[in-house]
Amino acid sequence: MEKREFSKKQKLYLTLILNNMFKAEKYKGILGLLDQGIISGTNFLLGLFIVNQFGLSSYGQYASVWLIYLFIASLLHSFITLPSMVLQSENHTREEIVFSNRKIRDRILIITTPAVFLLILFIYDLLLIEVIIYTFLIVAALRFDAQRKLFYALENSRHACFGSVIFFFSLSLFATSLWYIEVDGIKYLLIGLAFAFVLGGVYFELKIRKIRDVIRPRKIDSTLVNNWKYSKALLLTNILQWISGNFIQLAVLGILGTTSLGVLRMLQNILGLLHVIFLALENIVPAKGAQLLKTGEPKKYKTYLKKVLSHSALIFSLILLSLLIFPERVLSNIYSEDMIEYAFLLREFSFVYVLVFVGTWFQLILKINAKNNGILVAYIGSIIIGYLCAEPFVNRWGLSGAILTFGVLQIFTNSVYFFTIIKEKLI
């Protein structure tokens, strides 16, 4: 068969088409969703691998240490990433602010590293080598996540997505190797996970250096001041959100141990499939809904909400019904036959997620109408209720008590959202 040769003109046209395709707004959105799907999917598969390869106790230990990463990452997102996306001025472009925040991020991570090491050393019962590995992993993950999100601030989802692809394939190769040679011990997987974060970060660093030399970074002092003014309320909200979201897990860890925490995280890992729906709603509904309200089209606004609500409820119901009717099959297919004993817990948790779905829609209505005080009040109240309920419920009913606490918190937050909506006449 004769090989086809492209002329220089054809090659030029092809290059221009591909470049414009990746720069188009709709493809940026697709790449952004693909990137998030890769990260979320990797976390889901990682949880499956740890449970099946090393057991629930190892997964519980990993999940408990990973709470440190989640806490610091949420603070960095509020103090570094969001200001990089939002703040601009007449004298400084977004790119200049992004590169100033990049310097601040690196300095924060240098200070954070010994703090993470000491925190793990004194809180967790681990060997020194395990403390070092976890510290390396958390810092590598924090840097990777911050680098990835700064590309979104630069409106370059293509590089963010490619870096995530490198991370995914590096981790997949390492995990497959461990499975093939039957290595015993989670510490080797953690080392591979850390190096996967490093390799993805190397890609980000190589790409960022190409534009770094032509940017005049803003002075760090002024950037710090503006970041603090913008994010101080968000930092408080994130701290409250983290406490309310992880208080139950900490109670399970302290009372029932790492194996029970591993079971709880395993169930959350399965139900995390429903968060794809929540994420899609968060990314689409507020912007479109606010636009319809701003243009003075309340009828179209209500019609739009009803349409999206009906479609999302249908998809949500189909997934949820499969979890309620076939929990044994879900657990045995995803994990193993040994996990069937926890089917009743998966069914209980699935009922709680009905409340989560309702709460997600209440939040969307509040965000569209910029009535976020109700959300903050709900977080503050949920901390108090979690503190009062988590320990006695877990002590009395075990993991069912933990799930019951989730349900009580969701009922409370939904009630606050609902009364705020009625008070502000938003429906």
Buried (B, 14 or more C-beta within 10 A) or exposed (E): EEEEEEEEEEEEEEEEEEEEEBEEEEBBEEBBBBBBBBBBBBEBBBBBBBBBBBBBBBBBBBBBBBBBBBBBBBBBBBBBBBBBBEBEEEEBBBBBBBBBBBEBBEEBBEEBBEEBBEBBBEEBEBEEEBBBBBBBBBBBBBBBBBBBBBBBBBEBBBBBBBBBBBBBBBBBEBBEEBEEEEBEEBBBBBBBBBBBBBBBBBBBEEBBEEEEEEBEBBEBEBBBEBBEEBBEEBBBBBBBBBBBBBBBBBBBBEBBEBBBBBBBBBBBBBBBBBBBBBBBBBEBBBEBBBBBBEEEEEEBBEEBBEEBBEEBBEEBEEBBEEBBEBBBEBBBEBBEEEBBEBBEBBBBBBEBBBBBBBBBBBBBBBBBBEBBEBBBBBBBBBBEBBEEBBBEBBEEEBBBBBBBBBBBBBBBBBBBBBEBBEEBEBE
